[in-house]
Amino acid sequence: MKLSKIKYSRLMGLLLLVVVTTSCEREVSEDAVPATFPSNAEVFTDNPVGLTDEFFISFDPAVGANTNGFGTDQNEAYLGNTSIRVDVPAPNDSDGNFIGGIFRDRGEGRDLTGYDALTFWAKGSTTAVFEAGFGTDFIEDKYPVSNSNLQLSTDWKKYVLPIPDPSKLVQERGMFLFSAGTQSTNGMGYTIWIDEIKFESLGTVAQPRPRIQNGEEVVVQNFIGGTVNITGLTQTFNTVAQGDVTVNAAPAYFEFESSDVEVATVDENGLVNIIGAGISQITATLGGTEAQGSITIESLGDFTPAPTPTRDPENVISIFSDAYPNVTVDYYNGFFNADGQTTQGGTGPGGADLSVDGNGIINYTNLNFVGIGTFMNVPTIDASSMTHIHVDLNVNETLNAGDNIQLQLLNDVGGNETSATVTITSANLAQNEWRGFDIPLSDFNGLSSRSQIGLIFFISNSISNIYVDNIYYYNEQ
Amino acid sequence: MKKIILNKKLNHCKIALFTCVLLMTLSCDLDETQEVATLNNLVMADEFDEDGTPDSSIWGYEIGDGSAQGIPGWGNNELQYYTDRPENVTVENGVLIITAREEAYQGASYTSARLITRGLFEQQYGRFEARIRVPYGQGYWPAFWLLGNDCNVNPWPQCGEIDIMEYLGDEPASMFGTLHGPGFSGAESISKEFTLQNDRFDTGFHVFGVEWTPSYINYYVDGNIYHSLTREDVAEETDGEGEWVFDNPFYIILNVAVGGNLPGNPNQDTVFPQSMLVDYVRVYK
């Protein structure tokens, strides 16, 4: 009976489409029922329920996911006779230093609109912190929800992950997600047992308090052509039994609004596109509830990018540029705060704090010193065959005589370390204009070797706000 | 006229009420078939169907922070200053709205309202019920309760207090009904908590009531009696010390308190303003 109804409604959907396509004026027929999908709640009881044959789909081993530690355990169960057993690897495990992945519905997805939370029971061989969620299917990944700060206890404990807005989940394949490493156990491997994973209608999930930008009022400067990602998207519910529970919620749960669509627009992924000069505040709602927090875009108008480098890539080792493939770095800001560093920036995707027309730019603010590292988890830079270092700088503040920026290179950091500094004076810099510098590496007096360069420092006690682009070594030929 | 309830009381009661639950299990089941009240003769009802200020022929107000009554903080270190301003009490869309606000007012940090029927509607025995939705968050302490009309001559707890519904905003699935009298007041009052399964009191309306006769007081939520106290129960609970003082007219109180001894003070997560919504108050004989 139910099956035939679904077939009927699909057919209706097809008819509908035809109607809509032929005449935009026509109202949707009230007889038309959207296709519905099965709404079974259970994900794992003593066995996987309605999941794909592979059951567990691991995160990519290339990023360190260990696929060995997943299985079931017939000696441990919260209910029934079997639980899921996850053996979390130690950091030095050659097969991967964390374990995690998803369970996917074996069909076209489930209708979860009648539920208000995913729940499961878990216990650990030790206390630890792990992540769990749902909505990730490795296909669309449209409605991911997760909490990466779940406290594991050594006794069975119930976990509740509220659905930020159940009305969105009419066809969801991502049934469960977990991820665990040893960051919370000082590198000690351990075991997690998970049981009775299911979607529930608890009736006690209420008082939604969505947030964007983690509930803060954020102001950023940018330019026409720039893009800004809205981050810090969460939904909090009171659940009675578990108190307040906060989950990370995908942008697709939110409706975003720009206060001035001539200045900025927002797409469904929470990506702000800056299209005009002026100010626009981006706010959001989730399921009709206004989200706390906002991001205000101050668009300064057109941006003049630094000149695009033209040197033959053959002769270049690029650290930060969209003109060349960049080497992998440890970071574009080492945050040596213990040493008194105040510098912010270098923390966006690929180090770019700004992205204008697809061109990334670093914006260091509160500059006193900041390092770009290539010595910890990535190969050092062998610049032996290079003759120059290039960098483009644009100063974002009034320049005074005597202002300067120092560029320091460090070779073999922490080993047979040598370093040298070159000073760029205010006479060669300009406010709100790009200046390109091609500094012979031979000018770095004291840098006896440049075969293992591990740090580039920008240092200044007089200039605090700079744009930086196109940092690369090259051989002048 | 005090209304002190301490946490200690709840513990005290839980033990005592264990006996009570056992008794009730023997005598009558707490199931859906249970009938509330034989008292079905409606004698007073406010359905709050007229927008504006509440019907002044039924409702009066207590104003202030309790200082004028000689009990600053209303005897419980409550934080609110009660007013009769529309910001704190109004009737809209068929419901009475009592709103607690965070604002500096007359030396207090919060305002709210407390409606009373003293001198306007008082009744001895009967069924008193109201359909109410309560606010959420630590520090909110709404209540629907009855107080003896002779408190001026027989100071509390001698005049008696019947708390039909009290609720703490940080426990949104629970409420409690309590009886205060001489020998069983404040921390020693006779109370019982009722907790909803798969539902909560801040997301929808629920009916709270008592059925009060010369021999017993039954407390119910949505038609389910969860607490039944006879004269004998009161004597038993208090080792014979307690006196049944529920044989004279009482009046109705509706209020939203903020902070104080019982709910604790609001915290950073508590949202203001929020309201208690009352769909109706009905009294039967």
Chai-1 contact restraints between the chains, C-beta under 6 A:
chainA,res_idxA,chainB,res_idxB,connection_type,confidence,min_distance_angstrom,max_distance_angstrom,comment,restraint_id
A,G203,B,N198,contact,1.0,0.0,6.0,A-B,restraint_1
A,G203,B,D199,contact,1.0,0.0,6.0,A-B,restraint_2
A,T204,B,A173,contact,1.0,0.0,6.0,A-B,restraint_3
A,T204,B,R200,contact,1.0,0.0,6.0,A-B,restraint_4
A,A206,B,R200,contact,1.0,0.0,6.0,A-B,restraint_5
A,A206,B,T203,contact,1.0,0.0,6.0,A-B,restraint_6
A,Q207,B,Y136,contact,1.0,0.0,6.0,A-B,restraint_7
A,V240,B,A173,contact,1.0,0.0,6.0,A-B,restraint_8
